[in-house]
């Protein structure tokens, strides 16, 4: 049975349009997690940072808690705000640079800090820190040559890296293999590589892929009488939706009444959409979902699927399929 729950009212400070609906299918997220578990056969550390990529971590986390080993957030404050341990009895990894030097703060939240220096490892030793090793990203991570000494000083029994290819996985294994009892390197892009699976995986985008549908309605449709908009675009017909760049929208693909179309020009709070003679005011424009994927939007925007997803999930009020 489908059960709908609507999240709050429009909050202008959040950049959400009251004319855009973001539908999050929690069932599909669970199916994604089950598929990852079946494919990898290792524990899942579910990435729910940045409000679960904008899908609403307070709803996503309890929907998948029984399927995952732990959760990955960016900071201790995220783990606290979600109250992850009380909500799920699952620990978390704060993957960003440590914001506090008191290990008791991490222990109280059942959140393990990620460390990248000997000083951080020593200060947070009681909180059982996890070492982040640099294999190419060059951010919040220790050089591979220093990993062994930091592990010794901080008593780290676990290490991870942000790997995007197998060469980085191999460099990581060479740096810490046999020194720590647990390693993880694979995010969403490496889930299909058996060599990258190690002792756990940290999927982010793969949890949410295909589970979001973002839509708005045409407020007017016109037969064009020459160049239109600020940019002077040309289209036989065009319509307008009430979503703009202040809501994260960019020019790119969309679906109008299920037909492939384009967002032609984006203003601050509205956008021009390619239409035809059969479209009318009130008809639906899908900005993400149905046959329109995060990858297709990202390619048109010149960005990553992660950014496209976060931008569009923040465009309007969220609704949930339970």
Residue pairs with C-beta under 8 A, 6 or more apart in sequence:
2 321
2 322
3 320
3 321
3 322
4 319
4 320
4 321
4 322
5 59
5 319
5 320
5 322
6 317
6 318
6 319
7 56
7 317
7 318
7 319
7 320
8 317
9 18
9 317
10 16
10 17
10 18
10 317
14 314
15 246
15 247
15 248
15 314
15 315
16 247
16 314
16 315
16 316
16 317
17 216
17 242
17 243
17 244
17 247
17 269
17 315
17 316
18 316
18 317
19 216
19 217
19 219
19 241
19 242
19 243
19 316
20 214
20 215
20 216
20 242
20 243
20 247
20 287
20 315
20 316
20 317
21 214
21 215
21 216
21 316
21 317
21 319
22 212
22 213
22 214
22 312
22 313
22 315
22 316
22 317
22 318
22 319
23 212
23 213
23 214
23 215
23 289
23 318
23 319
23 320
23 321
24 55
24 56
24 59
24 60
24 211
24 212
24 313
24 318
24 319
24 320
24 321
25 211
25 212
25 213
25 320
25 321
26 59
26 60
26 63
26 211
26 320
26 321
26 322
27 321
27 322
28 210
28 211
28 321
29 55
29 60
29 63
29 64
29 207
29 208
29 211
30 63
30 64
30 67
32 206
32 207
32 208
32 209
32 210
32 211
33 44
33 46
33 64
33 67
33 68
33 207
34 67
36 44
36 191
36 201
36 203
36 206
36 207
37 44
37 67
39 191
39 192
40 186
40 191
40 197
40 201
41 197
42 197
42 198
42 199
42 200
42 201
43 68
43 69
43 70
43 199
43 200
43 201
44 67
44 68
44 69
44 200
44 201
44 203
45 68
45 69
45 70
45 71
45 72
45 93
45 184
45 200
45 201
45 202
46 64
46 68
46 70
46 71
46 72
46 202
46 203
46 207
47 71
47 72
47 187
47 202
47 203
47 204
47 207
48 57
48 60
48 61
48 71
48 72
48 73
48 82
49 72
49 73
49 74
49 78
49 95
49 204
50 74
50 310
51 57
52 59
52 60
52 61
52 207
52 208
53 204
53 205
53 208
53 306
53 309
53 310
53 313
54 309
54 310
54 311
54 312
54 313
54 314
55 208
55 211
55 212
55 313
55 318
56 318
56 320
57 78
57 82
58 82
59 320
60 207
60 208
61 71
61 82
61 84
61 87
61 88
62 87
62 88
64 207
65 87
65 88
65 89
65 90
68 90
69 90
69 200
70 90
70 91
70 92
70 93
71 79
71 84
71 88
71 90
71 91
71 92
71 93
72 92
72 93
72 95
72 202
72 204
73 79
73 82
73 84
73 92
73 93
73 94
73 95
73 111
74 94
74 95
74 96
75 94
75 96
75 99
76 94
76 98
76 99
76 100
76 105
76 106
76 109
76 111
76 113
77 99
78 94
79 85
79 92
79 94
79 109
79 110
79 111
80 109
80 111
84 90
84 91
84 92
84 109
84 110
84 111
85 91
85 92
85 109
85 110
85 111
91 110
91 111
91 112
92 109
92 110
92 111
92 112
93 111
93 112
93 114
93 130
93 160
94 106
94 111
94 112
94 113
94 114
95 114
95 132
95 140
96 114
96 140
97 114
97 116
97 140
98 113
98 114
98 115
98 120
98 123
98 124
100 106
101 123
101 124
103 113
103 123
103 124
103 125
103 126
103 127
104 126
104 127
106 112
106 113
106 124
106 127
107 126
107 127
112 127
112 128
112 129
112 130
112 158
113 120
113 124
113 127
113 129
113 130
114 129
114 130
114 131
114 132
114 140
114 160
115 121
115 124
115 129
115 130
115 131
115 132
115 150
115 154
115 156
116 131
116 132
116 134
116 140
116 141
116 142
116 150
117 142
117 150
118 146
118 149
118 150
118 153
118 154
120 129
120 154
121 129
121 131
121 150
121 151
121 153
121 154
121 155
121 156
122 153
122 154
124 154
125 154
125 155
128 155
128 156
128 157
128 158
129 154
129 156
130 156
130 158
130 159
130 160
131 142
131 147
131 150
131 151
131 154
131 156
131 158
131 159
131 160
131 176
131 180
132 140
132 141
132 142
132 159
132 160
132 161
132 162
133 141
133 142
133 144
133 147
133 159
133 160
133 161
133 172
133 175
133 176
134 141
134 142
134 143
134 144
134 161
135 141
135 144
135 161
135 162
135 163
135 168
135 169
135 171
135 172
135 175
135 185
136 163
136 164
136 168
136 171
137 161
137 162
137 164
139 162
141 161
141 162
142 150
144 171
144 172
144 174
144 175
145 175
147 159
147 175
147 176
147 179
148 175
148 176
148 179
150 156
151 159
151 176
151 179
151 180
156 180
157 180
157 181
157 182
158 180
158 181
158 182
158 183
158 184
159 172
159 176
159 179
159 180
159 182
159 183
160 183
160 184
160 185
160 202
161 168
161 169
161 172
161 185
162 185
162 187
163 169
163 172
163 185
163 186
163 187
163 190
163 196
164 187
164 189
164 190
165 190
166 190
166 193
166 195
166 196
168 185
169 185
169 186
169 190
169 193
169 195
169 196
169 198
170 195
172 183
172 185
173 183
173 198
176 183
177 183
182 199
182 200
183 198
183 199
184 198
184 199
184 200
184 201
184 202
185 196
185 198
186 193
186 196
186 197
186 198
186 201
186 202
187 201
187 202
187 203
187 204
187 205
188 203
188 204
188 205
188 206
188 209
190 196
190 201
191 197
191 201
191 203
191 206
204 306
205 294
205 305
205 306
205 309
208 309
209 293
209 294
209 305
210 289
210 293
212 288
212 289
212 309
212 312
212 313
213 286
213 288
213 289
213 290
214 286
214 287
214 288
214 289
214 312
214 313
214 315
214 316
215 284
215 285
215 286
215 287
215 289
216 241
216 242
216 243
216 284
216 285
216 287
216 316
217 241
217 281
217 282
217 283
217 284
217 285
218 239
218 240
218 241
218 256
218 273
218 275
218 279
218 280
218 281
218 282
218 283
218 284
218 285
219 239
219 240
219 241
219 242
219 281
220 239
220 240
220 281
221 237
221 238
221 239
221 240
221 275
221 279
221 280
221 281
221 283
222 237
222 238
222 239
223 236
223 237
223 277
224 234
224 235
224 236
224 237
224 238
226 234
227 233
227 234
228 234
228 235
228 238
228 272
229 264
229 265
229 267
229 272
230 265
230 267
231 265
233 264
233 265
233 272
235 264
235 272
235 274
235 275
236 276
237 274
237 275
237 276
237 277
237 279
238 264
238 272
238 273
238 274
238 275
239 256
239 272
239 273
239 275
239 279
239 281
239 283
239 285
240 270
240 271
240 272
240 273
241 270
241 271
241 273
241 285
242 269
242 270
243 249
243 269
243 270
243 271
243 287
243 315
243 316
244 266
244 267
244 268
244 269
244 270
244 271
245 266
245 267
245 268
246 268
246 269
247 269
247 314
247 315
247 316
248 310
248 311
248 312
248 314
248 315
249 263
249 266
249 271
249 287
249 311
249 312
249 315
250 263
250 266
250 300
250 301
250 311
251 262
251 263
251 264
251 265
251 266
251 271
251 300
252 262
252 263
252 297
252 300
252 301
253 260
253 261
253 262
253 263
253 292
253 296
253 297
253 300
254 261
254 262
254 263
254 273
254 285
254 286
254 287
254 292
255 261
255 285
255 286
255 290
255 291
255 292
256 273
256 274
256 275
256 276
256 279
256 283
256 284
256 285
256 286
257 278
257 279
257 283
257 284
258 286
258 290
259 276
260 291
261 273
261 274
261 275
261 285
262 273
262 274
263 271
263 272
263 273
263 274
263 287
264 271
264 272
264 273
264 274
265 271
265 272
266 272
273 285
286 292
287 297
287 312
287 315
288 294
288 297
288 308
288 309
288 312
293 305
294 305
294 306
294 308
294 309
295 305
297 305
297 308
297 312
298 304
298 305
298 307
298 308
301 307
301 308
